[in-house]
C-alpha cells in the first residue's frame, strides 16, 4: 500500500511539474516570437518529456538501467500510437507541411539511429555524447529556422502594406500587466516544475522497482508499460488539450518532438550519466532487441503514410493506432506471464493483423493522393 501511494504521488508530482514547466516555458518562448509548431516541437515537447528524462536518469543512478531504456522505447511507442490516436479521436489532426517534409523524417531517422546503436547490446558514453550533440544541433536549427521565417513574414507584411503612416492613432495606454504575465513568474513556474519532476521521478522509480520484484516482472517490461505510460501522461494531457482548443500544430508537434527528444536527449543524457557511474554503460536487454525497438521503429515509420494521406490523422486512423497499442500491450502481458495463448496470438498478429494494417495504410495513401486537390 505504501509503495502504491508513493507511485500515485509520484505520478501526480510528474504531471503537476510538467504542467508548470510547460506553461512557464511556453509563455517565455512566445515572448521571443517562436511559431506554435516550433513551440510544440521544442518547449512543449521537451517540457512534457522531462519526466522521461528524470525517470531514466534516476533509474541509471539507482542501478536499474533496463528501466531507463525500456522507459524511452515504451514512451515513444505510447506517444505515437496512444496519444496521437486519442487526440485524433477528439478532432482530425491536420499535419503541417513542415512536419511532413522535415520533422517526421527526423523522428524516423532518430529511431533508425537508436536501432543501429543498440545492435552491440549497449549504449555507451560516446553514443550518449553523439545523441546529445544531435539534440542540441536539432534544437538550435529549429529555433533559427523559426526566427528566420518570422523575419521573412514580417518583411513580406511590410512590403505588402508599407510602414505605418503618420496618421496612425496612438493606442491608449494599456493597464499594467498582471503579475501572472510577468517574466519572473514564468521563470518561477519552470523552476517549480523541475523540482516536482525530480521528486516525482524518484518516487515513481522506487515504486516501479518494487512492483517489478514483487510481481516477478522484469524491469524492462515495467519500463515499457507502467512507467512509460505514467511518464507520458503530460504528453497525453498536452496533446488532448491542444486538440480540444484547435491547436493542432502543438498537438502533433508535441508528440513528434517528444519522440525525438526521448531518443536524442533522454537516452543520450542517460548514457552520459551512466558512463560517469559504476554502471559504465546502458545495457540493451535482449527482449528489446528482438521486439520492442522494432515496434518503436515501425510506429514511427507508420506516421509517414498517415501524414501523407491527405495531411491529416483521421478518426479511423486514430482508432487504428489505439488498437495497435492495445495489441502490443496485450502481447507484453502474455509474454511476461508465459501464457499459453502467446503462440497463437503472435501467429495471428504476424500472419494476418499486421499485413492487414500495412495494406490498409497503403490503400489510404493511394486513395487520398488520387483525390482532386490533394
Residue pairs with C-beta under 8 A, 6 or more apart in sequence:
3 206
3 207
3 210
3 211
4 207
6 203
6 204
6 206
6 207
7 203
7 204
7 207
7 208
7 211
7 230
9 200
9 203
10 199
10 200
10 201
10 202
10 203
10 204
10 207
10 230
11 200
11 204
11 230
11 233
12 200
13 196
13 197
13 199
13 200
13 203
14 51
14 54
14 196
14 197
14 200
14 201
14 204
14 230
14 231
14 233
14 234
15 233
15 234
15 237
16 193
16 196
16 200
17 50
17 51
17 192
17 193
17 194
17 195
17 196
17 197
17 199
17 200
18 47
18 48
18 50
18 51
18 193
18 197
18 233
18 234
19 193
19 234
19 237
20 189
20 190
20 192
20 193
20 196
21 47
21 50
21 189
21 190
21 193
21 194
21 197
22 43
22 44
22 47
22 48
22 193
22 234
22 238
23 186
23 189
24 185
24 186
24 187
24 188
24 189
24 190
24 193
25 43
25 44
25 46
25 47
25 186
25 189
25 190
26 39
26 43
26 44
26 47
27 181
27 186
27 189
28 43
28 183
28 186
28 187
28 190
29 39
29 42
29 43
30 39
31 183
32 147
33 146
33 147
33 150
34 42
34 43
34 143
34 146
34 147
34 150
35 146
35 149
35 150
35 249
36 247
36 249
36 250
36 253
37 96
37 98
37 99
37 249
37 250
37 253
38 142
38 143
38 145
38 146
38 253
39 250
39 253
40 242
40 249
40 250
40 251
40 252
40 253
40 254
40 257
41 103
41 142
41 253
41 254
41 256
41 257
41 260
42 139
42 142
42 143
42 257
44 238
44 250
44 253
44 254
44 257
45 253
45 254
45 255
45 256
45 257
45 258
45 260
45 261
46 257
46 261
46 265
47 193
47 234
48 234
48 235
48 238
48 254
48 258
49 75
49 235
49 257
49 258
49 261
49 262
49 265
49 266
50 193
50 194
50 197
50 234
51 197
51 200
51 201
51 230
51 231
51 232
51 233
51 234
52 71
52 72
52 75
52 231
52 232
52 262
52 266
53 265
53 266
53 269
53 270
54 197
54 198
54 200
54 201
55 67
55 68
55 71
55 201
55 204
55 205
55 227
55 231
56 67
56 68
56 69
56 71
56 72
56 266
56 267
56 269
56 270
57 68
57 201
57 269
57 270
57 273
58 201
58 202
58 205
59 65
59 66
59 67
59 68
59 71
59 205
59 223
59 270
60 68
60 270
60 273
60 274
60 277
60 279
60 282
61 273
61 277
62 205
62 206
62 209
63 279
64 205
64 209
64 219
65 274
65 279
65 282
65 283
66 218
66 219
66 220
66 223
66 283
66 285
67 205
67 208
67 209
67 212
67 219
67 220
67 222
67 223
67 227
68 223
68 267
68 270
68 274
68 282
69 123
69 220
69 223
69 267
69 282
69 284
69 285
69 288
70 219
70 220
70 221
70 222
70 223
70 224
70 227
70 228
70 285
70 288
70 292
71 223
71 224
71 227
71 228
71 231
72 262
72 263
72 266
72 267
72 270
73 223
73 224
73 228
73 288
73 292
73 293
73 296
74 223
74 224
74 225
74 227
74 228
74 229
74 292
75 228
75 231
75 232
75 258
75 262
76 111
76 258
76 259
76 262
76 263
76 296
76 299
76 300
77 224
77 228
77 292
77 295
77 296
77 299
77 325
77 328
78 228
78 229
78 232
78 325
79 232
79 235
79 255
79 258
79 259
79 262
80 255
80 259
80 299
80 300
80 302
80 303
80 321
81 299
81 321
81 322
81 324
81 325
81 328
82 229
82 232
82 236
82 321
82 322
82 325
83 232
83 235
83 236
83 239
83 240
83 255
84 93
84 239
84 252
84 255
84 303
84 313
84 318
84 321
85 318
85 319
85 320
85 321
85 322
85 325
86 236
86 239
86 240
86 318
86 322
87 93
87 239
87 240
87 242
87 243
87 251
87 252
87 255
87 313
87 318
88 243
88 313
88 314
88 315
88 317
88 318
88 321
89 315
89 318
89 319
89 322
90 240
90 243
90 244
91 243
91 244
91 246
91 248
92 312
92 313
92 314
92 315
93 243
93 248
93 251
93 252
93 312
93 313
94 248
94 311
94 312
95 252
95 307
95 311
95 312
95 313
96 249
96 252
96 253
97 311
99 252
99 253
99 256
99 307
100 307
100 308
100 311
103 253
103 256
103 257
103 260
104 256
104 303
104 304
104 307
105 304
106 138
106 260
107 256
107 259
107 260
107 300
107 303
108 297
108 300
108 301
108 303
108 304
110 134
110 259
110 260
110 263
110 264
110 300
111 259
111 263
111 296
111 297
111 300
111 301
112 297
113 131
113 134
113 263
114 263
114 267
114 293
114 296
115 293
115 294
115 297
117 123
117 127
117 131
118 284
118 288
118 289
118 293
119 289
121 283
121 284
121 286
121 289
122 281
122 282
122 283
122 284
123 267
123 270
123 271
123 274
123 281
123 282
123 284
124 271
124 275
124 280
124 281
124 282
125 271
125 272
125 274
125 275
125 276
125 281
127 268
127 271
128 267
128 268
128 269
128 270
128 271
128 272
128 273
128 274
128 275
129 268
129 272
130 268
131 263
131 264
131 265
131 267
131 268
131 271
132 264
132 265
132 268
132 269
132 272
133 268
134 264
134 268
135 260
135 261
135 264
135 265
135 268
138 260
138 264
179 185
204 227
204 230
204 231
205 227
208 219
208 222
208 223
208 226
208 227
209 219
209 222
211 217
211 222
211 226
212 218
212 219
212 221
212 222
217 336
218 285
218 287
218 336
220 285
220 287
220 288
220 292
221 287
221 332
221 335
221 336
224 292
224 332
225 329
225 332
232 258
235 254
235 255
235 258
238 250
238 251
238 254
239 250
239 251
239 252
239 254
239 255
240 251
242 248
242 250
242 251
242 254
243 251
252 313
256 303
259 300
267 282
270 282
271 281
271 282
274 280
274 281
274 282
275 281
284 293
295 328
299 324
302 321
302 361
305 361
305 362
305 364
305 365
306 313
306 317
306 361
306 364
307 313
308 365
308 368
308 369
309 317
309 361
309 364
309 365
309 367
309 368
309 369
310 368
310 371
310 374
311 374
317 364
320 357
320 360
324 357
327 349
327 353
330 345
331 342
331 345
331 346
331 349
333 339
334 341
334 342
334 345
335 342
368 374
